[in-house]
Amino acid sequence: MNPATRDEILSGLADAQAEWVTFAATLPAEGFFAAPAGGWPPVTHLRHLTLTHRRVTQGLLVPRPALRALFGRPDTQRTYPELVTAYRAALAAGGRAPARYVPAPDTTPSEAARAGVMDAYTRGAQALRAALARWPDDRLDRSALPHDLLGRVSARELAFFTLYHDLHHLRGVQTALKSQALEIP
């Protein structure tokens, strides 16, 4: 995958988010709510992604002149592969999600809880795509937004990050569950 344009990013986000929903909805309850050794359960990943989607959506909805006044112009213009490399390097150097993006553990696993988490994730993903769709492609490189691990990034880079972030968490969960020999689709 190597999206470049806003529409390619939107398509990639829709695909990644649909893949998450399909994967999570087909997990047995023990696979959805149980944490693999040393990791988060899928429910926590989805809640984490919902929190990050909300924050990115908020940033994308700030008027562009206000973004430029607050954060200036971006320092970089990385491609998707370059952004992914920078994010992986930040993680390898010990970077972790700030506490505000780490949801509290779920205490009452139920189908109602699963439905609520899935609904919140789906609504958040749709809102994120709608906020990104409001940006003309040529404007994505003109405004900066803050990122906790990557510093000031362009709106395009933040969209790249969000796409990769969803896939990063999905692949991590899939790998962890496979290593635990839980039944996954």
C-alpha positions as CSV (number, residue, x, y, z in Angstrom):
1,M,0.0,0.0,0.0
2,N,1.3,3.4,-0.9
3,P,-1.5,6.0,-0.8
4,A,-0.6,9.5,-1.9
5,T,-3.8,11.5,-2.6
6,R,-6.6,12.3,-0.2
7,D,-9.0,10.0,-2.1
8,E,-6.4,7.1,-1.9
9,I,-6.1,7.7,1.9
10,L,-9.9,7.8,2.3
11,S,-10.2,4.6,0.4
12,G,-7.4,3.0,2.4
13,L,-9.1,4.1,5.7
14,A,-12.4,2.7,4.6
15,D,-10.8,-0.6,3.7
16,A,-8.8,-0.8,6.9
17,Q,-11.7,0.1,9.1
18,A,-14.0,-2.4,7.4
19,E,-11.4,-5.1,7.8
20,W,-11.2,-4.2,11.6
21,V,-15.0,-4.4,11.9
22,T,-15.3,-7.7,10.1
23,F,-12.4,-9.2,12.0
24,A,-13.7,-8.1,15.4
25,A,-17.3,-9.0,14.8
26,T,-16.3,-12.6,13.9
27,L,-14.1,-13.2,17.0
28,P,-15.5,-15.5,19.7
29,A,-16.2,-13.6,22.9
30,E,-13.0,-15.0,24.5
31,G,-11.0,-13.7,21.6
32,F,-12.6,-10.3,21.7
33,F,-12.4,-9.6,25.4
34,A,-9.4,-11.7,26.5
35,A,-5.9,-10.2,26.5
36,P,-3.2,-12.2,24.7
37,A,0.0,-12.6,26.8
38,G,1.6,-9.2,27.3
39,G,-0.9,-7.3,25.2
40,W,-4.3,-5.7,25.0
41,P,-7.5,-7.6,24.1
42,P,-9.0,-6.6,20.7
43,V,-11.7,-4.6,22.6
44,T,-9.1,-2.3,24.1
45,H,-7.4,-1.8,20.7
46,L,-10.7,-0.8,19.2
47,R,-11.4,1.6,22.1
48,H,-7.9,3.0,21.7
49,L,-8.4,3.6,18.0
50,T,-11.8,5.2,18.7
51,L,-10.0,7.7,21.0
52,T,-7.3,8.5,18.4
53,H,-9.9,8.8,15.6
54,R,-11.8,11.4,17.7
55,R,-8.6,13.4,18.3
56,V,-7.6,13.4,14.7
57,T,-11.2,14.3,13.6
58,Q,-11.1,17.3,16.0
59,G,-7.8,18.4,14.6
60,L,-9.1,18.1,11.0
61,L,-12.2,20.2,11.8
62,V,-10.2,23.2,13.1
63,P,-10.4,25.9,10.5
64,R,-7.2,25.8,8.4
65,P,-6.3,29.4,9.1
66,A,-6.5,28.7,12.8
67,L,-4.2,25.6,12.4
68,R,-1.6,27.7,10.6
69,A,-1.8,30.3,13.4
70,L,-1.4,27.7,16.1
71,F,1.1,25.3,14.5
72,G,2.5,27.0,11.4
73,R,3.4,25.1,8.3
74,P,4.6,21.5,8.4
75,D,8.3,20.8,8.9
76,T,8.2,17.8,6.6
77,Q,6.4,16.4,3.6
78,R,6.8,12.6,4.1
79,T,5.3,10.0,1.8
80,Y,3.3,7.1,3.3
81,P,6.3,4.8,3.4
82,E,8.5,7.5,5.0
83,L,5.8,8.3,7.6
84,V,5.5,4.6,8.5
85,T,9.3,4.3,8.8
86,A,9.4,7.4,11.1
87,Y,6.6,6.0,13.3
88,R,8.2,2.6,13.6
89,A,11.5,4.2,14.5
90,A,9.7,6.3,17.2
91,L,8.1,3.0,18.6
92,A,11.5,1.2,18.5
93,A,13.0,4.1,20.5
94,G,10.5,3.5,23.2
95,G,7.6,5.7,22.1
96,R,4.3,4.7,23.5
97,A,0.7,6.1,23.4
98,P,0.1,8.8,26.0
99,A,-2.1,7.8,28.9
100,R,-5.1,9.8,27.5
101,Y,-5.2,7.3,24.6
102,V,-5.0,4.2,26.8
103,P,-8.6,3.1,27.7
104,A,-9.4,1.6,31.1
105,P,-9.8,-2.2,31.0
106,D,-13.3,-3.5,30.3
107,T,-14.8,-5.0,33.4
108,T,-18.0,-6.5,32.1
109,P,-17.6,-8.4,28.8
110,S,-20.9,-8.9,27.1
111,E,-22.4,-8.9,23.6
112,A,-24.0,-5.5,24.5
113,A,-20.5,-4.2,25.4
114,R,-19.1,-5.6,22.1
115,A,-21.9,-3.9,20.1
116,G,-21.3,-0.6,21.9
117,V,-17.5,-0.7,21.2
118,M,-18.1,-1.7,17.6
119,D,-20.7,1.1,17.1
120,A,-18.4,3.7,18.6
121,Y,-15.5,2.6,16.4
122,T,-17.6,2.6,13.3
123,R,-19.1,6.0,14.0
124,G,-15.7,7.5,14.9
125,A,-14.2,6.0,11.7
126,Q,-17.0,7.5,9.6
127,A,-16.6,10.9,11.3
128,L,-12.8,10.8,10.6
129,R,-13.3,10.1,6.9
130,A,-15.9,12.9,6.7
131,A,-13.6,15.4,8.3
132,L,-10.7,14.4,6.0
133,A,-13.0,14.6,2.9
134,R,-13.6,18.3,3.7
135,W,-9.9,19.0,2.9
136,P,-9.0,19.7,-0.7
137,D,-6.1,17.5,-1.6
138,D,-3.8,20.4,-2.3
139,R,-4.4,21.8,1.2
140,L,-3.3,18.7,3.1
141,D,0.4,19.8,2.9
142,R,-0.1,23.4,4.0
143,S,-1.2,23.0,7.6
144,A,0.6,21.4,10.5
145,L,-0.9,19.4,13.4
146,P,0.8,18.0,16.5
147,H,1.5,14.3,16.9
148,D,2.8,13.0,20.3
149,L,5.6,10.8,18.8
150,L,6.2,12.5,15.4
151,G,6.1,16.2,16.3
152,R,4.5,18.6,13.9
153,V,3.1,16.8,10.9
154,S,1.1,17.9,7.8
155,A,-2.6,17.0,7.6
156,R,-1.6,14.5,4.9
157,E,1.0,12.9,7.2
158,L,-1.6,12.7,10.0
159,A,-4.0,10.9,7.7
160,F,-1.2,8.6,6.6
161,F,-0.5,7.9,10.3
162,T,-4.1,7.2,11.0
163,L,-4.3,4.7,8.2
164,Y,-1.1,2.9,9.2
165,H,-2.1,3.1,12.9
166,D,-5.4,1.2,12.3
167,L,-3.5,-1.5,10.3
168,H,-0.7,-1.6,12.8
169,H,-3.1,-2.5,15.6
170,L,-5.1,-4.9,13.5
171,R,-2.0,-6.9,12.4
172,G,-0.7,-6.8,16.0
173,V,-3.9,-8.3,17.3
174,Q,-4.1,-10.9,14.6
175,T,-0.5,-12.0,15.2
176,A,-1.0,-12.1,19.0
177,L,-4.2,-14.2,18.7
178,K,-2.6,-16.6,16.3
179,S,0.4,-17.1,18.6
180,Q,-2.1,-17.8,21.4
181,A,-3.8,-20.4,19.1
182,L,-7.2,-18.8,19.6
183,E,-9.7,-19.3,16.8
184,I,-9.7,-16.3,14.5
185,P,-11.2,-15.8,11.1
